Amino acid sequence: MEKESNYIGLVVLHIIIGVLIYALPIIRQPFYLAVIVFFFVRIITAKKSKKTITVLFACCYIIAGESLFRMTGGGLFYEISKYLVILFAVFGMFYSGISNKAYPYFFYLIALVPAVVLASVNLGYDLRFRSSVAFVLSGPVCLGISALYCYDKPIKKSEILDVIKYIGLPIVSMTTYLFLYSPTIKETISSTASNYAASGGFGPNQVSTILGLGIFAFTVRFFLNSPTLLLKMVNGVIILAISFRALVTFSRGGVLTALLMISIFLFFLYIKSGFKQKQRIVLTFLLFSFLGVFSWVLSKNQTNDLIEKRYSNQDAAGRSTDDITTGRADLFFDELEGFMNEPFLGVGASGMKKIRLEKEGQIIASHNEISRLLSEHGILGIFIICILIFKPLSIRERSTNNLFFYAFLAFWFATINHSAMRLAAPGFIYALSLLNIVDDKTIVHRKRLVAKG
């Protein structure tokens, strides 16, 4: 069990990091570089038995910090987090190889190639080939490489909780930054539209997504890693703070995804628990519910009840809006039409952007990864979707120890349906569902394909 003082110390450190990133813009890029170097050194110097978990820590920290470093300009370039996850995973493959049962993800990666070839022929001057293709395919490639690395990798039950901790810590820094960036919410709210001012001046959808992931991470700690009253208070306050900031972004996707993940996690936790543990879970849930209600009441107060109208699908005047998806449904059906027009190889990577540019005079990116895969990859898109949905179920049949299996998959599926793969998070969290969770006393080493270095 992790020492209480060590955990609280890490939380305080990341609050300080959030303050420094806000107060000293000059340190943002150097700090990000320091994080990259830190994890590379940790992976290289880790014992062989700790290589896998160290790679997972590095990837989790990077994906959780992605929105923070995008909004502050700390990242070296926009898509760097996805490339870093790919690099860390490949680095990990060099040390521990990959499972010989992960081959469908090789086919998945190969199936992405024809869309690149089509894009090289079809994309015009207004859509630069390299940047357009990199934007839409960096997420799927990040998922594929992460899945290859994680598939059937054995890690201990206690280690998966540490993995979730590394997801939560950078989100503490981002939440701190958001409070400093817009401490008074009432002054930033004027409608029920997604709020950039309350999102650090960045995309509310991406910020809400990462904050929702943070709510889940600290909820797990609240139920499974808070044996003392002090730790319950610390994690409870963090959940309250992150929930409040997620709500006031007015972007519903991340919040609703968090609620879905938590519901799934608590369901499986409850049914797998003994009688006494079930009693503790019920009592803890009552306290947790109080935190949720308090966060909602606080958000209502700070937004002059506009947040309630947002979640009731109303505008500021209280009138119901026709499209609860805020335009995403139109994009979805538009891309299905693209699939019907080009069912075999699709329209190519970023092909729908080109079509929208020609029709509407503006470049509009997809919000839905499922429809994008169909429109841009055609029949191969169906093949890709089948691998992504059915392959995880095969590992679930052999191992039911991963308490977070369905919660991780729910995050991936819900997120790609409202935010596509703008972030590295959905791809890597999907890969975490493929881990082989074993008892703390036993690590089973299975035959692997060893990467040639």
Helices and strands as residue ranges (DSSP letters): H 4-23, G 25-27, H 28-45, G 48-50, H 51-64, H 66-72, H 80-96, E 98-99, H 104-111, H 113-122, H 129-150, E 154-156, H 157-181, G 186-188, G 197-199, H 204-224, H 229-247, H 252-271, H 275-302, H 306-311, H 328-341, H 351-360, H 369-377, H 379-398, H 405-416, H 425-432, E 436-438, E 448-449
